[in-house]
Amino acid sequence: MKSKGPSPVTSRAPESDLKQRVELAELDPELMEALLGASDESFLGALVRFLRKELDSDFVFVGESGGVDWGRIYSVAIDSDPSGTEAFDYDLEGTPCAEVMAKGMPHACCHPRGVAELFPQDQFLVDGEFQSYAGIPLRDTSGSPLGLIVSLSRRPLKQTAEVIRILEFFHDRAALAIRNRRLAQEATDLLQASTHSTSHEIFRSLMEVLSKGLQVRGAFIAETIPNGTEALEACVVACCLDGQPLASDRYVLCGTPCEEVYRYEQFSLSDARQAVRYQLPSFLEGKGISVYAGRVLRDSSGNASGHFAVLHDGPIDPHVLSGHLYEVFASRLGAELGRKHAEDERNRLIQELKAQNEQMESFIYTVSHDLRSPLISINGLVGFLQRDLGLGNSARINEDVIGIRSAVHQMDVLLKDLLELSRIGRMVNPPEDVSMARIVSESLESCAGSIRDRGAEVAVEIDPDLPKVKVDRLRLVQVVQNLIDNAVKCSEGGQAPRVEIGCAPVEGRELVTYVRDHGIGIDTRYFETIFELFHQLDADAQGSGVGLALVKRIIEAHQGRIWVESEGMGKGSTFFFSLPLE
């Protein structure tokens, strides 16, 4: 049922003045403590209390969308007047939250007045006599829904733009908290599903039993590995040959009898005359194997997840694959391979959760430090200004004002760069098939002023026949522009900068582009840290230190890679980035 009445306010809030920025940077002490060191639950609790106070709301909550039922919201943190509201859940249909969750990008949505009349099906709004509503969807970097933040008031909402700005400011941290909760729960579920024996131990035991039971020289199990190309690869999970385990190995299926297993579900080589038409997997070369009988393994969804095979150097019953013993082993191995994938996924989730927490801790510490620096400067300069006003010293008053404006500009640049960084992966333009030559050309147009001012020479060598990439063109222009700006600034000894831009010959399914300068160079110790937030090799350099972190996030959002190479100080540096080709 669609509501009638004025459309909700969804536009992004305009930039606020200095006073509003400072108020938001100097967060509530409880919230700052939760940001810096507490758990995600503590942060969300502190967040709803801060928002209810800051937005002058009557009811604020953070909700998580259901893992099975995406049309339902489950409260995670609540603060209300009167207090004591218990955890609740509700269907989205007929509520303003349905509008919020339907949005493709995490923009806040506000109904400044009359929200209960607009959504008469929402009994909670009606019974609570709420007049205004503000909410923002929480999404991960891929755009998948996680939940939402909602603020309700029994009074009309006046400062709509300010409310939108505050909600969007906290989007990333709140989304991360919800994502961490899910990762932790998924990791716990996977841990509970495990037993004392590892999958590798179980596989090895099964291969030993299988080879002995069939009286063959050996057996192995391998799992498929998607590699982004048409050449499917497999990795040996466990192998027993002549009673001894063989080390794991990775190999391409093409040209091996294993490839036929996936084509026909099961496949046998019954003698050496057939075997000469195929190339054995690399880990079996030189082992005297001439007879092979394999069968595909499928997961619970019916997808091929791997295969197993028995190995011999003499006659073997070609119908063994249809025997009951083989059926039993196929079922058990398929189940255990699924368990192994669960173990791998659990470890991945744990490592991802750990990495995200470490990244967030570093981010919060650095941001809080860098935000406080200009605030401290402003506070000191305001004291000087008060003194100089009392003395009537007009010259010093002017210096104080200039200093305050400089600190304000510093904070403005930092906040804008942080906001831009937070949008990567959430705010995206429609992907386009575009040539790298066009991206570089548009980037050079944007950099024309700095190139001219520094007298830089830019050489571009890009083959116009290179395949196009499907990307967010404006974001990729931003990447190349940033790299060009850095290259122009890194000239050595006052010499005119020289920048080279080009693409490497295409190998595989990716396009590699580079931006090379002949400037000050980079020590190998900083090849990784240079892409971290606020990391600047030159302490006197202009900028906020967000640029390369922004570039890295854009490239990774396109499933690409970025890295730097340099022979050392004074020998220039080259930044490379890759983008996948369809």
Secondary structure by P-SEA (a helix, b strand, c coil): cccccccccccccccccaaaaaaaaaccaaaaaaaccccaaaaaaaaaaaaaaaaccccccccccccccccbbbbccccccccccccccccccccaaaaaaacccbbbbbcccccccccccaaaaaaacccbbbbbbbbccccccccbbbbbbcccccaaaaaaaaaaaaaaaaaaaaaaaaaaaaaaaaaaacccccaaaaaaaaaaaaaaaacccccbbbbbbbccccbbbbbbccccccccccccccccccccaaaaaaaccccccccaaaaaacccccccccccccbbbbbbbbcccccccccccccccccccccccccaaaaaaaaaaaaaaaaaaaaaaaaaaaaaaaaaaaaaaaaaaaaaaaaaaaaaaaaaaaaaaaaaaaacaaaaaaaaaaaaaaaaaaaaaaaaaaaaaaaccccccccccccaaaaaaaaaaaaaaaaaaabbbbbbbbcccccccccaaaaaaaaaaaaaaaaaacccccccbbbbbbcccccccbbbbbcccccccccccccccccccccccccccccccaaaaaaaaaaaaacccccccccccccbbbbbbbbbcc
